[in-house]
Amino acid sequence: MEAANMMSLKKVLIVSTVLCFAVTGSTQAEIVGLWRFDSDVDPQPDSSEYGNDAFAQGDAVSWVDGGGDRGGAMNFAGEGDQNPVGWLEVEDSDSLSIEETGITIAAWAQFEQFDTWNAVVSKTGSAAQNKPSPYDVYTHRGDGRVSYFAGEGNGAITQVNSLDSAAVEEWQHIAITMTEDGEVLHYLNGEENGDGFIDVEFQPLVDEDMPLFIGSRLDGTTNMHGMLDDVAIFNEALTQEQIMTIMGGDFSDFGAGGGGPSVPGDFDNNGTLDEVDIDLLTAEVNKAEADRSNSFDVNNDGAVNQLDRTTWVKDLRKTWFGDSNNDGSFDSADLVQVFTRGEYEDTEAGNSNWGDGDWNGDLDFSSADLVTSFTDGGYEAGPVAAVAAVPEPASLLTLILGLCLAPLWLRRRA
């Protein structure tokens, strides 16, 4: 009996060990590229951990306010075949070279027409630039069905089409998944929309290490006509439940945060509040009111204006007006930086940003910025915490001295 019990125990241990290896050896789906297009920046940042930033190419790709819940989006003004007038390009990387693990490609899209093809995402061959290497997604000319192509960069390709066509001039979410065994599913607004099979044993997928294109293709014959948002690539086939989740803008299961900036006020989604973010907000405030995007409304009062700049500086970044080097304090180092850059009351209008001394948000560095910074009361006071909001007499005296000494500083440098 004891021997039988020992044998049973050994079997349990063996099975448990195998299961442990199976669990630990399984791969977690990773997001290898996520372009949220929440801000008017170039390059458009990749919100995954892989840093696959997308650079604008051509004259007719631009950031726009996508309207409604979409916020920012990229607009591609394609002008027919053989004319790639605007696209986003991502440098090749190992993370985007998805050949064996399965894949998911997803995006919000608003197509203007189906008279020609509309590219979504493509990675093609080096010589055969119209062949997938290993993946290519675009809509059919004429009927607007979404096509997924897989291949090895030369002649061998396989195509799986969606069942129903996409719509024209309305936002919709499209997604394609392929398992490592080659089973393909299309989704439209979270619902299954066609399936197919790619024999990856007979036709292995090969990546020839060319750039990733968003809104066009390397050969220039397939160009997006319309807008794209929340373009995402995963190295595994997502489930329908996961597709529904990311359709709602929540990528937190993959370490990329929910909808909008993962950090409030982090408009370029690089994980920190820095000079780029306050400059983006300032640029937005200086636009015509009708052109301002509500994604910059950081104080949630329904408007984008100077109050949002104050909220960003004081409540989000928790620093002082005048902190030009973004170290959390306003001191002589900040003054050295801005006066060394040489834009104080120069003759060029609108050429200054936060790091140049534009603290009041009028796009220039002048005595008005010194008034803004010294009135804030933080000069040589250290970090913001526990400092009185009303300027002390010493701060006011420093302001007066600063205004008097600025011209002397400039003459000395000249």
N, C-alpha and C positions, 0 to 999 in steps of 0.2 A: 504493500500500500504506500509506504513511504517513497519507494522508487517511482511509483506511478505519479505521486504528487510532485516529485522533483522534475519528472519529465514534463508534466503539465506546466509547471512554473517556468521551465526553460522555453517552452513554446510561447508562453505569454510574453516572456522577455524578448524573444526573437521578433514576434509580431509587433511589440511596442517599439522596438528599435527601428524596425522597417518603417513604421508609421511616423516616427520622429524624423527620420531622414526624408521621408516623403514630404512632410510639412515644411521642414527647414529648407528643403531643396526646391520648393516651389517658388515661382517668381511672382512678385507683386507688380501689378500693372503700374507703370510709371508714365507720367506726362513728360515728354521730351521736348515739347515746344508749345507755348501758349502765348498768343499775341492778343491782348485785350483791347488795344487801340483806345485807351481811355484818355490820352493826352496828345496834343499836337507836338510831337517830338520826332526827331530822326537821329539815330535809329529808333524804331519801335521796339521797346524792350520785350524780351522773352521772360514771362513770369514763372517758367519752370526753373529748376536749379541748374540748367545746362548752359544758360547764357547765349542762346541762339537768337541774337538780336537781328531784326529785319531792317534793311536799309532801303530807302526809297530810291527808285531808278526811273528816269524819264520825267517828263514835265507834267504828265496828266494823272499822277497819283497824289492824293491829298487827304489830309485828315478833315473830317467833317463832324458836326453834331448829327448823329444818326436819328435823333428824334425819339420821343417817348421813352421807353425803358432801355433803349439801346445805348443812350449816351453817345460817347465817341465811336467813330467807325472810320474805315478807310474807303475812300471813293476812287474807283478805277474808271477813267473815261476812255475805254477802249474804242478804237475807230476802225473796226473791221479786221479782216485777216491780213497777215503779213505786216502788221503795224503795231508793234508792242510799245505803245506810247507811255505806259506807266505801270510799274509793278513794284513789289517788294522782293528783295533778294536776301537770302540767308546763306552765309558761308557753310560749306559742307562740314559735317562733324560726325563722329562715330555714333553719337546719340540719334542722329537722323537717318543713319544707314540701317534701316530695319529690314532684315532679310529673312529671319527665321522665327521670330517670337510671336508673330501675329501683330496686328496694327489696328488702330482706330484713327480716323480722320473726321473731324467735326468742325462746323462753322455755322454762324448765322449769316444769311445771305439775302440780299435784295437785288434781283436781276432786272435789268431794264428791258431786255429783249432776248429772243432766241433766234433771231435771223442769222447770227453767227454763234460760234462756240463761246462759252464763258469758263475760263480757267478758275479753279479754286486753289488747288495746291498741286505742284508737280516736282518730280525729281526724275530727270531723264538721262539718256545716254550721252556720252561725250562726242561720238561721231554721229550716231542716229539720234539727233536731238528731238525727234518727235516720238521716240520710243521710251516707255517707262523704265526707269532704272533706280529704284524698283517700283515706284508708284506714281500715279497720275490721276487726278480727279477733275472732271469738267462736265458741263452740260452739253447735251446733243444740240447740234444745229437743227432748227426746225421744230422739234417737239419738246425740248427742255427737260428731257429725262437726264438724271444724273448718272454718269458713267464712272466706274472704277476700273483702272487698267493696272495690271501687274506684269513685270517682265524683267529681262536681263540686259536691256540697253541696246539690243540689236533687233533681230527680226522676230523673235519669239515673244508674243504678248498674249494675254488673256483679258477679256473684257466682261464685266458684269454690270448690267444696267438696272436702274431702279424701275419699279413697276409704274408708278404714277409720275407725271411731270411736276417739276417745281412750278411755282406761280411767278407772275411778272408783277413788279412794282409793289411787293409787299414782303415784309420780313418773314423768313421761315428758317427753321433749323434743319440742317442736313447733316447726316452722319453715315459713315461706312465703316463696318468692322470686318476684319478677316482673321480667323483663327490661324494658329500655326499649321493646322492641317489643311487650310485653304478654303474653309467655309466662309462665304461672304454674305453679309446682311446689309441692306440699305434701310435707313430710317429717315422719315420726314416728320418733323415736329414731334419726335419721340415715338412714333408708331412705325412698325415694320413696313417696309415699302419695297419688297423684292429681295430675292436671294439668288445665290449661284455658287459655283465651285471652281476653284483654281487648283489644278493638279501640280502642287509644288514639288512633288517627287519627280514628275516627268519634266516640269519646267521650273527649275530652281530660280529664285529671285536673286538678282545680282545688282549691287549698287556700284556705279562707276565713279562715285565720289565727286559728282557735280553739285553745284549750289541748289538749294531749295528755292523754288519760285512760288510766290503767293500772288495770284491775280494774273499770271501769265505762264509762259513756258519757254524753255531755252531756245526753241526754234522760232519763237515770235509769231506763231500762227494761231495761237489760242489765247485770247485776251479777255479778261473780265470786263463786263459792261454793267456797272452797278456798284454795290457796297458790300463789304465783308466786315464781320466783327467776331470776336472770340474764336479765332482760328486755333484749333488745338490738334496735336498729334500725340498719340499714346503708343507704347511699344507692346500692346496687347489688345485683344478684342474685348471691349467693354460689354457689360450686360445691358439689357434694355433699361433696367432700373438706374444704372450708372449714367446712361445716355440722358435720361430724364433729369437727373440731378445736375449734370453739367449744362444742360439746356437752360436751366434756371440760373446759371451763372455761378454755381457753387462748385469750386474745384478743390475744396479743402481736404477731401479724402486723398488727394494726390499732392498735398503740401503746397498748393498754390493759392489758397484763400478763397473767399466768397466773391460775390459780385463787387465791382468797383475796386479802388485801391485797397490792398491788403492792410496798409497802414493809412489811416485818415490823413489826407493832405499829401500823400506820397504819389504825386500825379504821374511820375515816370515808372512807378512800381519797381523800384530798385531796393526797397526794404528800408530806406532811410529818408528822413526829412532833411533836405539839403538845399543848396543854392539853386539847383535846377528847378526844384518844386516851387519855390517862391517866385522865381522868374517866370515860370509858366503861369502861375496865378496872376502875377502882375500884368503879363501880356494879355490875359483874358479880360482883366478889369479894364484895360485900355481899349478894348474893342467896342464897337457900337453895341448898345444895350441889347438889341435884338439878336446879335450874333454871339452873345456869351453863352457858354455851355453850362447847364445846371450841375454838371459833374464837379464844378469848382465852387459850389455853394457849401463851403465847409461849416458855416454856422447855421445852415438849414433854415434861413429866413425867407427863402424863395427868391432871392436876388444874388447876383454876383457883383460885388463892389468892394470899396476899401475896407468895409467891416470884415470881409473875409480875410483880407491881408492881416488885419489886426488879430483875428482869431488864430490864423496860422502861426504868426510870430509868438503871440503871448500864451495861447492855450495849447496848441499842438506842438510846436517846436520848443516852447517854454524858454525863450531867449529874449534879448533886447533888440529894439530897433538900433541899428549901428553895428550889430555883430556880423561884420562883412565876411570874416573868415570862418563863420559857423562853428565856433568852438564853445558856444554857450555863454560867452561874456562879451562885454563891450569895453574895450580898453585901447591903449595906445597902439597896440599891434594892428587893430582894425583901421585906425587913422593912417598909419604908415602904409597899409595896403592900398587904401583908396586914393590917397594923394600921390602915391608912386605910380598908379595907373594913369594919372594925368587927365582925367575927364572932368575935373572940377570947373564948372562954368565955362566949358569949351564952346565952340561955335557950332558943333554938330548936334542937331536935335535928335532926341530919342535913341542915343547910342549907349546908354548906361544900364547896367543891371545891378542886382543886390550887391554883388562882390565888388562893383565899381563905385558904390556909394549911393545908389538910388534906393534910399530907404523909405521915401514917402510915396513911391510908386508912380512917378510921373515920367519915368524912363530917362531922366537926366540927373546928374549929380551937381547940386547947387547948395547955396546957403539954406534953402528950405529943408534939405535933408539933414543938415546939422541941427536945425531947430527941432525937427522930428526926433532925432536920436537923443539929443541932450535933454529934451523935455520929457522923454520916457524915463529918465532918472537912473539909468544903469551904468553910466560911465565909471569905470574902476570900482564897481560895486560887486563884482563877482557874478556868479550864477543868479538867476532870477529869484530863487526860493527865498521867501521871508524878507524881501526888500520892499520898503514903502513905495506905494504907487505914486505919491506926490513928490516931485523933485525937491530935494533939500537945497538950502542956499548954496552949498558948495557946488552942487551940480549946475545950478543956474549961473554961478560965477564961471564955471568951466565952459559953459555954452558961450557966454559973452567973450571969454578969452579965445575960444575956438574960432568964432566968427571974425574976430580981429586978426588972429594970427594966420588964417587961411591964405589971404593975399600975400602975406610975407613969405609963407612957405612956398607959394608958387613962384614968387620973384626969385627966391633963393635957388630953386631948382633950375630956373631959366638962366 
